[in-house]
Amino acid sequence: LRAQKSLYDKEYAGFKEYQLENWRISYIKRIFNTLDLKQRKGIFLDIGVGGSGYTVIEVAKNNVRSIGVDISPEAMKVAHRFAKNILGVKSHLHDFIVCSATHLPFKGNSISKIASIAVLEHIPNDRCVIDEISRTMKRKGELFITVPNAYCRMLPTFAIYCYHIDRLIGHLRHYKAEDLIEMFLK
């Protein structure tokens, strides 16, 4: 965990300006299409928001209370700076908090919308993160989560390539969608 935090701190320190690359725009569209954010009710939380803070910033632009958490203090500094400098993001609509996904600093049953993009596969005890999401999410809350697809569902050549890359970037596992759903339902 310390090695990942150090890696992320170094990476996010290099973020100089807020940019919505195509892959981020794609995630924003999918989040808005999956989670009912148009009603402007409740709280949106991004677990592992990263240094751009783009999900929190874009949701806050729609007058939805938004919080981003990450293990990287540098990421939270950069994300806060970006949010502060972007027109349309009121300071009372966003927060950036340094914490682990395994210990979220929120009351139980308090968050209505949660996103977690490419986080679960990095955590040694993924069950602990799932328990924290379940604890903090309101009854009938909504979750948007992405994880790497199971190797057995990839073309063999691509699976071999991903296996080697995964070790470099800290992926500990891949998931089948039905297994992940079952983990959350338990």
N, C-alpha and C positions, 0 to 999 in steps of 0.2 A: 504493500500500500504506500509506503514512504517513497519507493522508487517511482511509482506512478504519479504521486503528488508532485515530486520533483520534476518529472518529465513534463507534466501539465503546466506547472509554474513557469518553466522555461519557455514552453510553446506559447502560452498566452501572453507573456511579457512582450512578445513580438507583435501583438495585435495593435496596430496604430490607428485604424479607422474602422468604423462600422460598415460592413458590406454584407449584402444579402446575395450570396452566390446562388446559382441555380439549385444546388442540392438543398440549401436552406429554404429557399422559396418552396420547393417541393414538400419539405417537411411541414412548413407553416400551412400550406394548403391542406395537407392530410390531417393535421391537428385540428384545424378549423372545421373540416368536413366530418371528422370523427367525434370530437367533443362539442357539445352544444354551448359554444361561447357567445352566441348572438344574444342570449338573454341577459348577459352582463350580471349574472347572479353568482355568488359564491367566490371561491378562491381557486386560482390556477397555480399549480406547482410543477416546476420542471426539476426533476432529480438528475443531477449531472449536467447542469445547464451549460457549462463551459464558459470560455472567456468572451465570446461575442454577446452572450445573453440574449440572442436573437428571439428565442421563443417568448421569453418574458417581456421583452420590449414590444414585440409585435402584438401580443395579447393585450398588454397595457395600453397600447394605442387605441384599442377598442373599448376602453374604460372598464376593463376587468381587472380586479385586484390580482396581481401576479407576483409570484415568489420563485426565485431560482436558488438552488443549493448546489454546491460543488465542494470537493475536498481541496481545491486549489485556492489559497488566499489571493494569489495573483489574478486568477480568473475572475474572482468576485470584484476585485478592484477595477479591472478593465471593463467588465460588464456594467458596473455602476457608473463609470465615467462615460461609456457610450450612452447609457439610458439618460443620464443627466444632460447630455448635449443634443439629444434628438428631440425635435419639435413634436409635440403631441403626446409625449410621455410625461404625465404629471408625476411628481416625486412621491405622492401618496399612493400611487397605484402599483409600485414595484418595490421589491426588496431583494437583496442578494446576500445569502448567508453561507458562511463556511461551515460545513459539517459533512459527516459521512452518511451515505445512503442507509447504513445499518443502524443509525441513531438519529432519526429526524426530530428536530426540536419543536414539534407541534403537538397540540392536544389530540387525543383520540377523537375520531369522528368529526374532524374540523375542515378537511380539504375536499372540495367537490369535484375538481378536475385535476388529474395528474398525468404528466408526460415523463417518459424516461427513454431517451434515445441512446442506444449503444452504451449502456451502463452495466446491466445485470451480468453480462458475460465477463466483466472485469473483477467482480467481487468474489472473493473466496467462498463466503457463506451467502450464496444467493437466496437461500431460504430466509435468512434474517432480513434481507431487503424486502422480500415479498411480505413478510410479517409486518414490517414497518409501513409499507404501502397500505396493507389491509387495516392496520390499526388507525392510521391517520385519515383514511378516506371515509367520507360521509356515506351513509347508507344510500344506495342507488347512485353513488358517484360514478364518474367515468374515467377510464384509463386508456392512455395511448402509450404503447410500449413497443420498441423495436429491439431485436436481438439478431445475431447471426443465425441463419437457417442451418439445420442439421447437415452435416457432411453427407449423410446417406441420401439427401435430397438434391445433391449437386452432381453435375457431370464429374466423373472421376478426375479428369485433368484439372478442373477448377478446384475440386476438393483438396487435391494434393498441394496446389499453389496456396490456397487459403490456410491450410494447416501450417505451412511454414511461415506465412505472414502473421498468422495469429500469435505465434510465439514471440515475434518481434514487438507486437503492439499490445501484448498483455491480455489477449483473450484466453480465458480459462476453459471455455466450453461453448458449444452451439446448442440450439434448442429446436425441437419439433414443436410446431404451434400447438398441437393437441396436448403435449406434455406440459407446456407452459400454462395453458388454460387450466389444466388439472391442478397444477401447483397453486395457482391463485384461488381456485374454487375451494381447496382444502383450507 
